[in-house]
Structure formats: C-alpha cells, structure tokens
Amino acid sequence: MNLTESSNTVQHVSLEQVSPKHLNDLERCIQDLLATMRKAKLRDTTLQESLSLLEQKLGEARRARFDESNPEYRGY
C-alpha cells in the first residue's frame, strides 16, 4: 500500500487562532508521532521533514506567545 503523495506543494497553516492548549497538544502529538515512526522504522523523509517543520513552527509560536505574556522571562 502506497500512502505517499508525490506532490511537492507547500501547505501554509495559520497558527494565530489556535489556542495555547491546542498548540501544546499539537506539538506533543507530532513529537509522539515522529517517535513512533522512528520506532516502527517507517521511512518517509518528505513526511518526516514536513512534520518536523510543523513541530518547529508550533514550538516557535508557543514560545513567542509565552514571551509576549511573560516579559519577565524573555530570553530564557
């Protein structure tokens, strides 16, 4: 069964309207999914790269929101 798609389109997702709780949940779920894929030896570099990039963007958004609401912790 081939579950990959051969399109090289980039999907843009707006994280502005996502709640902080959902940002955390999404980031954690993607980390779990990537770990499970590694353990299961599923090799789809395109999917893994996309998920890793989404994980990175979610983390950046989460940290930026934290910095905005907690200026005393800026720089940690």
DSSP file (Angstrom, degrees, kcal/mol; ACC not computed):
  #  RESIDUE AA STRUCTURE BP1 BP2  ACC     N-H-->O    O-->H-N    N-H-->O    O-->H-N    TCO  KAPPA ALPHA  PHI   PSI    X-CA   Y-CA   Z-CA
    1    1 A M              0   0    0      0, 0.0     2,-0.7     0, 0.0     0, 0.0   0.000 360.0 360.0 360.0 125.8    0.0    0.0    0.0
    2    2 A N        +     0   0    0      1,-0.1     0, 0.0     2,-0.0     0, 0.0  -0.884 360.0 170.3-103.2 113.2    1.5    3.3   -1.1
    3    3 A L        +     0   0    0     -2,-0.7     2,-0.2     2,-0.1    -1,-0.1   0.368  44.4 104.5-103.0   3.5    0.3    6.1    1.2
    4    4 A T        -     0   0    0      2,-0.0     2,-0.4     1,-0.0    -2,-0.0  -0.538  58.6-145.2 -88.2 153.3    2.6    8.8   -0.1
    5    5 A E        -     0   0    0     -2,-0.2    -2,-0.1     2,-0.1    -1,-0.0  -0.948   6.2-146.8-115.1 137.4    1.6   11.6   -2.4
    6    6 A S        +     0   0    0     -2,-0.4     2,-0.2     2,-0.1    -1,-0.1   0.292  59.6 115.3 -92.0  12.2    4.1   12.8   -4.9
    7    7 A S        -     0   0    0      1,-0.1    -2,-0.1     2,-0.0     0, 0.0  -0.587  53.2-154.3 -81.7 145.4    3.1   16.5   -4.9
    8    8 A N        +     0   0    0     -2,-0.2     2,-0.2     2,-0.1    -1,-0.1  -0.149  43.6 141.1-107.5  36.1    5.7   19.0   -3.7
    9    9 A T        -     0   0    0      1,-0.0     2,-0.5     0, 0.0    -2,-0.0  -0.529  47.2-134.0 -81.6 147.0    3.2   21.6   -2.7
   10   10 A V        -     0   0    0     -2,-0.2     2,-0.5     2,-0.0    -2,-0.1  -0.879  15.0-149.4-101.3 127.6    3.8   23.6    0.5
   11   11 A Q        -     0   0    0     -2,-0.5     2,-0.5     2,-0.0     0, 0.0  -0.832   5.9-150.9 -98.2 132.5    0.9   24.0    2.8
   12   12 A H        -     0   0    0     -2,-0.5     2,-0.5     2,-0.0    -2,-0.0  -0.899  11.5-168.5-105.7 128.4    0.6   27.2    4.9
   13   13 A V        -     0   0    0     -2,-0.5     2,-0.6    41,-0.0    -2,-0.0  -0.959  15.8-139.2-118.9 131.2   -1.1   26.9    8.2
   14   14 A S        -     0   0    0     -2,-0.5     3,-0.2     1,-0.1    -2,-0.0  -0.800  17.5-178.9 -89.9 122.5   -2.1   29.9   10.3
   15   15 A L    >   +     0   0    0     -2,-0.6     3,-0.9     1,-0.2    -1,-0.1   0.362  58.6  97.5 -99.2   3.4   -1.4   29.3   14.0
   16   16 A E  T 3  S+     0   0    0      1,-0.2    -1,-0.2     3,-0.0    -2,-0.0   0.862  87.2  41.1 -61.4 -38.6   -2.8   32.7   15.1
   17   17 A Q  T 3  S+     0   0    0     -3,-0.2     2,-0.4     2,-0.1    -1,-0.2   0.444  89.4 108.3 -92.7  -0.6   -6.2   31.5   16.0
   18   18 A V  S <  S-     0   0    0     -3,-0.9    -3,-0.0     1,-0.1     5,-0.0  -0.628  72.7-120.1 -81.7 132.5   -5.1   28.2   17.7
   19   19 A S     >  -     0   0    0     -2,-0.4     4,-2.4     1,-0.1     5,-0.2  -0.279  21.3-113.3 -67.9 155.4   -5.4   28.3   21.5
   20   20 A P  H  > S+     0   0    0      0, 0.0     4,-2.3     0, 0.0     5,-0.2   0.883 117.8  53.2 -56.7 -39.4   -2.3   27.8   23.7
   21   21 A K  H  > S+     0   0    0      1,-0.2     4,-2.5     2,-0.2     5,-0.2   0.922 109.8  47.0 -62.4 -43.3   -3.6   24.5   24.9
   22   22 A H  H  > S+     0   0    0      2,-0.2     4,-2.9     1,-0.2     5,-0.2   0.857 108.5  55.4 -69.2 -33.9   -4.1   23.2   21.4
   23   23 A L  H  X S+     0   0    0     -4,-2.4     4,-2.5     2,-0.2    -1,-0.2   0.946 111.1  45.1 -59.2 -47.4   -0.6   24.5   20.4
   24   24 A N  H  X S+     0   0    0     -4,-2.3     4,-2.5     2,-0.2    -2,-0.2   0.927 114.3  48.6 -61.5 -45.4    0.8   22.4   23.2
   25   25 A D  H  X S+     0   0    0     -4,-2.5     4,-2.6     1,-0.2    -2,-0.2   0.919 112.4  47.9 -62.6 -44.8   -1.3   19.4   22.3
   26   26 A L  H  X S+     0   0    0     -4,-2.9     4,-2.4     2,-0.2     5,-0.2   0.925 112.1  49.1 -62.2 -45.2   -0.4   19.5   18.6
   27   27 A E  H  X S+     0   0    0     -4,-2.5     4,-2.1    -5,-0.2    -2,-0.2   0.928 113.7  46.4 -61.5 -45.1    3.3   19.9   19.3
   28   28 A R  H  X S+     0   0    0     -4,-2.5     4,-2.4     2,-0.2    -2,-0.2   0.906 112.0  50.8 -64.5 -42.6    3.3   16.9   21.7
   29   29 A C  H  X S+     0   0    0     -4,-2.6     4,-2.7     1,-0.2    -1,-0.2   0.893 110.2  49.2 -63.5 -40.2    1.3   14.7   19.3
   30   30 A I  H  X S+     0   0    0     -4,-2.4     4,-2.7     2,-0.2    -1,-0.2   0.906 110.0  51.2 -67.3 -40.0    3.6   15.4   16.5
   31   31 A Q  H  X S+     0   0    0     -4,-2.1     4,-2.1    -5,-0.2    -2,-0.2   0.923 112.3  47.1 -60.3 -43.4    6.6   14.6   18.7
   32   32 A D  H  X S+     0   0    0     -4,-2.4     4,-2.6     2,-0.2    -2,-0.2   0.909 111.7  50.5 -63.6 -43.1    4.9   11.3   19.6
   33   33 A L  H  X S+     0   0    0     -4,-2.7     4,-2.5     2,-0.2    -2,-0.2   0.924 110.6  48.6 -62.5 -45.0    4.1   10.6   16.0
   34   34 A L  H  X S+     0   0    0     -4,-2.7     4,-2.1     2,-0.2    -1,-0.2   0.899 112.3  49.2 -62.4 -40.5    7.7   11.2   14.9
   35   35 A A  H  X S+     0   0    0     -4,-2.1     4,-2.5    -5,-0.2    -2,-0.2   0.910 111.5  49.0 -64.5 -42.2    9.0    9.0   17.7
   36   36 A T  H  X S+     0   0    0     -4,-2.6     4,-2.4     2,-0.2    -2,-0.2   0.897 109.4  52.3 -64.7 -40.3    6.5    6.2   16.8
   37   37 A M  H  <>S+     0   0    0     -4,-2.5     5,-2.7     2,-0.2     4,-0.3   0.904 110.6  48.3 -62.2 -40.9    7.5    6.4   13.1
   38   38 A R  H ><5S+     0   0    0     -4,-2.1     3,-1.0     3,-0.2    -2,-0.2   0.934 112.7  47.6 -64.5 -45.4   11.2    6.1   14.1
   39   39 A K  H 3<5S+     0   0    0     -4,-2.5    -2,-0.2     1,-0.3    -1,-0.2   0.865 113.4  47.7 -63.9 -36.5   10.5    3.1   16.3
   40   40 A A  T 3<5S-     0   0    0     -4,-2.4    -1,-0.3    -5,-0.2    -2,-0.2   0.470 110.9-124.6 -82.8  -1.7    8.4    1.4   13.6
   41   41 A K  T < 5 +     0   0    0     -3,-1.0     2,-0.7    -4,-0.3    -3,-0.2   0.852  49.6 164.7  58.6  37.4   11.1    2.1   11.1
   42   42 A L      < -     0   0    0     -5,-2.7     2,-0.8    -6,-0.2    -1,-0.2  -0.775  20.3-161.7 -83.8 120.1    8.7    4.0    8.8
   43   43 A R        +     0   0    0     -2,-0.7     2,-0.3    -3,-0.1     3,-0.1  -0.852  35.2 137.2-112.2  98.9   10.9    5.9    6.4
   44   44 A D     >  -     0   0    0     -2,-0.8     4,-2.9     1,-0.1     5,-0.2  -0.776  25.3-175.3-136.5  90.1    9.2    8.7    4.6
   45   45 A T  H  > S+     0   0    0     -2,-0.3     4,-2.7     1,-0.2     5,-0.2   0.839  82.0  54.6 -61.7 -34.6   11.6   11.6    4.6
   46   46 A T  H  > S+     0   0    0      2,-0.2     4,-2.1     1,-0.2    -1,-0.2   0.943 112.9  42.1 -63.8 -46.5    9.2   14.0    3.0
   47   47 A L  H  > S+     0   0    0      2,-0.2     4,-2.8     1,-0.2     5,-0.2   0.918 115.2  50.5 -65.3 -44.1    6.5   13.4    5.6
   48   48 A Q  H  X S+     0   0    0     -4,-2.9     4,-2.5     1,-0.2    -2,-0.2   0.900 111.0  48.8 -62.5 -41.0    9.1   13.4    8.4
   49   49 A E  H  X S+     0   0    0     -4,-2.7     4,-2.3    -5,-0.2    -1,-0.2   0.914 112.5  48.3 -64.5 -42.2   10.5   16.7    7.2
   50   50 A S  H  X S+     0   0    0     -4,-2.1     4,-2.4    -5,-0.2    -2,-0.2   0.924 113.6  46.2 -64.2 -44.9    7.0   18.2    7.0
   51   51 A L  H  X S+     0   0    0     -4,-2.8     4,-2.6     2,-0.2    -2,-0.2   0.900 112.5  50.8 -65.3 -40.1    6.1   17.0   10.5
   52   52 A S  H  X S+     0   0    0     -4,-2.5     4,-2.3    -5,-0.2    -2,-0.2   0.897 110.6  49.3 -63.9 -40.0    9.4   18.3   11.9
   53   53 A L  H  X S+     0   0    0     -4,-2.3     4,-2.5     2,-0.2    -2,-0.2   0.914 111.6  48.5 -65.5 -42.7    8.9   21.7   10.3
   54   54 A L  H  X S+     0   0    0     -4,-2.4     4,-2.6     2,-0.2    -2,-0.2   0.912 110.7  51.3 -62.8 -42.0    5.4   21.9   11.7
   55   55 A E  H  X S+     0   0    0     -4,-2.6     4,-2.3     1,-0.2    -2,-0.2   0.914 110.7  49.1 -59.3 -43.4    6.7   20.9   15.2
   56   56 A Q  H  X S+     0   0    0     -4,-2.3     4,-2.4     2,-0.2    -2,-0.2   0.925 111.9  47.6 -62.7 -45.8    9.3   23.6   14.9
   57   57 A K  H  X S+     0   0    0     -4,-2.5     4,-2.4     1,-0.2    -2,-0.2   0.883 111.2  51.3 -64.9 -39.2    6.7   26.2   13.9
   58   58 A L  H  X S+     0   0    0     -4,-2.6     4,-2.5     2,-0.2    -1,-0.2   0.918 111.0  48.4 -63.5 -42.9    4.4   25.2   16.7
   59   59 A G  H  X S+     0   0    0     -4,-2.3     4,-2.6     2,-0.2    -2,-0.2   0.902 111.3  49.8 -63.4 -41.8    7.2   25.5   19.2
   60   60 A E  H  X S+     0   0    0     -4,-2.4     4,-2.5     2,-0.2    -2,-0.2   0.919 112.5  47.2 -63.1 -43.5    8.2   28.9   17.9
   61   61 A A  H  X S+     0   0    0     -4,-2.4     4,-2.3     2,-0.2    -2,-0.2   0.912 112.7  49.3 -64.7 -42.4    4.6   30.1   18.1
   62   62 A R  H  X S+     0   0    0     -4,-2.5     4,-2.1     1,-0.2    -2,-0.2   0.925 113.8  45.2 -63.5 -45.3    4.2   28.7   21.6
   63   63 A R  H  X S+     0   0    0     -4,-2.6     4,-2.7     2,-0.2    -2,-0.2   0.887 111.5  52.7 -66.6 -38.8    7.4   30.3   22.9
   64   64 A A  H  X S+     0   0    0     -4,-2.5     4,-2.2     2,-0.2    -2,-0.2   0.912 110.2  48.0 -63.4 -42.4    6.6   33.7   21.2
   65   65 A R  H  X S+     0   0    0     -4,-2.3     4,-2.1     2,-0.2    -1,-0.2   0.904 111.5  50.3 -64.5 -40.2    3.2   33.7   22.9
   66   66 A F  H  X S+     0   0    0     -4,-2.1     4,-1.6     1,-0.2    -2,-0.2   0.935 110.3  49.9 -62.8 -45.0    4.8   32.9   26.3
   67   67 A D  H  < S+     0   0    0     -4,-2.7    -1,-0.2     1,-0.2    -2,-0.2   0.881 110.1  51.6 -61.0 -38.9    7.3   35.7   25.8
   68   68 A E  H  < S+     0   0    0     -4,-2.2    -1,-0.2     1,-0.2    -2,-0.2   0.901 116.7  38.0 -64.3 -41.5    4.6   38.2   25.0
   69   69 A S  H  < S+     0   0    0     -4,-2.1    -1,-0.2     1,-0.2    -2,-0.2   0.608 124.3  40.1 -88.6 -10.8    2.5   37.3   28.0
   70   70 A N    ><  +     0   0    0     -4,-1.6     3,-2.1    -5,-0.2    -1,-0.2  -0.559  61.7 166.2-134.9  69.5    5.5   36.9   30.4
   71   71 A P  G >  S+     0   0    0      0, 0.0     3,-1.2     0, 0.0    -1,-0.1   0.732  72.0  69.4 -62.2 -21.1    8.1   39.6   29.6
   72   72 A E  G 3  S+     0   0    0      1,-0.2    -5,-0.1    -3,-0.1    -2,-0.0   0.708 100.9  47.5 -69.8 -17.2   10.0   39.0   32.8
   73   73 A Y  G X  S+     0   0    0     -3,-2.1     3,-1.8    -7,-0.2    -1,-0.2   0.349  80.1 137.0-101.6   4.8   11.1   35.6   31.4
   74   74 A R  T <   +     0   0    0     -3,-1.2    -6,-0.0     1,-0.3    -7,-0.0  -0.234  65.4  29.5 -55.6 135.0   12.2   36.9   28.0
   75   75 A G  T 3         0   0    0      0, 0.0    -1,-0.3     0, 0.0    -2,-0.0   0.355 360.0 360.0  97.5  -4.9   15.5   35.5   26.9
   76   76 A Y    <         0   0    0     -3,-1.8    -2,-0.1     0, 0.0    -3,-0.0   0.464 360.0 360.0 -85.6 360.0   15.2   32.1   28.6
